[in-house]
Amino acid sequence: MFARRISIARIDAAGARHACPIRQIDSFAMRNFTNEAVFDDTFPAGDGLLEAGHRVPLERLRLAMEDWFRRKGYLRPEEGLSVEEIAP
């Protein structure tokens, strides 16, 4: 089910990437605030790392995580979120 490894990083105002702490990724993964079953196929695996099934769309995941991170105060208004699949 968790066949893909996905990098989750905060991009600061200067463009530098910072791996998101596992506690922030876990906060998103454990809280089903979206009511979208597609995100049930995710598992926090470490700082900056999420494992996911093939049916999880990356752009939709990025938008949902970015929204959640902003609401929790993990991202500042000038920051963004990078969600990219890591080659096996």
C-alpha positions as CSV (number, residue, x, y, z in Angstrom):
1,M,0.0,0.0,0.0
2,F,2.8,2.5,0.8
3,A,4.8,2.0,-2.4
4,R,5.9,5.6,-2.8
5,R,8.3,7.7,-0.8
6,I,7.5,11.4,-0.8
7,S,9.7,14.3,0.3
8,I,7.9,17.0,2.3
9,A,9.8,20.3,2.7
10,R,9.0,23.8,3.7
11,I,10.4,26.4,1.3
12,D,11.3,29.7,3.1
13,A,11.2,33.2,1.6
14,A,14.8,32.9,0.4
15,G,13.9,29.6,-1.5
16,A,15.8,27.3,0.9
17,R,14.3,23.9,1.6
18,H,13.8,22.5,5.1
19,A,12.6,19.0,5.8
20,C,9.3,19.2,7.7
21,P,9.5,17.6,11.1
22,I,7.8,14.2,11.5
23,R,5.5,15.7,14.2
24,Q,4.1,18.1,11.6
25,I,3.6,15.4,8.9
26,D,2.1,13.1,11.6
27,S,-0.3,15.9,12.6
28,F,-1.7,16.0,9.0
29,A,-1.7,12.2,8.6
30,M,-3.4,11.4,11.9
31,R,-6.1,14.1,11.5
32,N,-8.6,13.3,8.8
33,F,-9.8,16.9,8.5
34,T,-10.3,16.6,4.7
35,N,-12.8,13.8,4.9
36,E,-11.0,12.4,1.8
37,A,-10.3,8.7,2.0
38,V,-7.5,9.1,-0.5
39,F,-5.3,10.5,2.2
40,D,-5.8,7.4,4.3
41,D,-3.0,5.8,2.2
42,T,-0.3,7.9,3.8
43,F,2.2,7.1,6.6
44,P,4.7,9.5,8.2
45,A,8.1,7.8,7.9
46,G,10.6,10.4,9.3
47,D,11.5,14.1,9.1
48,G,10.7,15.3,5.6
49,L,9.4,11.8,4.6
50,L,5.9,10.5,3.9
51,E,5.1,7.1,2.4
52,A,2.0,6.8,0.3
53,G,0.0,4.6,-2.0
54,H,-0.2,5.0,-5.7
55,R,-3.7,6.5,-5.6
56,V,-2.6,9.6,-3.6
57,P,-2.4,12.6,-6.0
58,L,0.7,14.7,-5.2
59,E,-0.7,18.1,-6.1
60,R,-3.9,17.5,-4.1
61,L,-1.8,16.2,-1.2
62,R,0.4,19.4,-1.4
63,L,-2.6,21.7,-1.4
64,A,-4.2,19.9,1.6
65,M,-1.0,19.7,3.6
66,E,-0.2,23.3,2.9
67,D,-3.6,24.4,4.0
68,W,-3.3,22.3,7.2
69,F,0.2,23.5,7.9
70,R,-0.9,27.2,7.6
71,R,-3.9,26.7,9.9
72,K,-1.6,25.1,12.5
73,G,1.0,27.8,12.1
74,Y,3.7,25.5,10.7
75,L,4.0,27.7,7.5
76,R,4.3,31.5,7.4
77,P,2.4,33.4,4.7
78,E,5.6,33.9,2.6
79,E,6.5,30.2,2.8
80,G,5.5,27.3,0.6
81,L,5.5,23.5,0.7
82,S,7.3,21.1,-1.6
83,V,5.8,17.6,-2.0
84,E,7.8,15.5,-4.4
85,E,8.1,11.8,-5.0
86,I,11.6,10.4,-4.4
87,A,13.0,7.9,-6.9
88,P,13.3,4.4,-5.5
